[in-house]
Amino acid sequence: MIDAVGDVQKVLLLGGTSEIGLAVVRRLAGERRISAVLAGRPTERLTGAAQHLEAEGHRVLVVPFDAEDPTTYSPAVDAAFADGDVDVVVLAFGVLGDAERVWQDPAAVAALATVNYTAPLTVGVEVAGRLRAQGQGQLVVLSSVAGERPRRSNFAYGSTKAGLDAFFTGLREALRPDGVGVLVVRPGFVRTKMTEGLPAAPLAASAEQVAEAAVKGLRSGRETVWVPGAMRLVMSVLRHVPAPVFRRLPI
C-alpha cells in the first residue's frame, strides 16, 4: 500500500522485459527499495531484468505471463496480489508486427490484435477488479501516438493502439468512483530494442524519457501524458489534415 507520504511500495509490471516498463519501475522507486512483480515469458531477458533489480536492492517476484496464452493471465494477477495491495500496475507489452504482412495474412493480423489489443483489455479488466477491491491504485497503460491517426506504413499496429487507448480512456471514467486511476501514456517513436534497426522519427524519445514523463504525470494526477509533450500539438494538427494531403506526407 502507498505509505503515509505517498510513496509507492509495490509495482506489477505486465511485460516484465519492457525497457520502458522497467524504467518506470525504477523511477517510481527513486532512492527507495520497493517490491516489484515482473510478469513475462520465462526467458533469459526476464531473469536478467529481475537480477538487475535485485542487485539494486529491490524485492522481486517473477511470474509467468504470455500475452498469447490467456491461461497465464489470471495466475499472473493472482500471484501479484497474493501478499497484499499493488499500488501501481504498468501495462507495457506489445509488438510492432510486420507492417506489410499483417494486412495480407489473417493469422498474422490475428496475432497482432491478440497481443496489442485483446490481451491488454482482458488482463486490464482483471487488474481493474483487483484495484477496485483494494480501494486504491493506479494503472499505467503504454499506448502510442500511432493510434491517433493510423498511417499507411503501420495502420494495423496503429489500429490496435487506437482501440487500446479508447478502452482504457473509458475504463478510467468507470473506475473513478472507486478511487482507482488510469494514466494513458502516448509516446511517439521510442528508441528501444523493439524499434532497433528502424529509422528514427522526428521527436524520438528514449525509454528513460518516457518513464520520467509517465511518473511525473502519475504523481501530479494527470490522466494522459504525451512524450515528448510537443507530440500533442503535432497529432492535433495531423488529425485534421485532409486525407489527400495526409497520404502525401512522408510519415
Buried (B, 14 or more C-beta within 10 A) or exposed (E): BBEEEEEBBBBBBBBBBBBBBBBBBBBBBEEEEBBBBBBBBEEEEBBEBBEEBEEEEBEBBBBBBBBEEEEBBEEBBEBBBEEEBBBBBBBBBBBBBBBEEBBEBEEBBEBBBBBBBBBBBBBBEBBBEBBBEBEBBBBBBBBBBBBBBBBEEBBBBBBBBBBBBEBBBEBBEEBEEBEBBBBBBBBBBBBBEBBEEEEEEEBBBBBBBBBBBBBEBBEEEBBBBBBBEEBBEBBEEBEEEEEEEBEEEEB
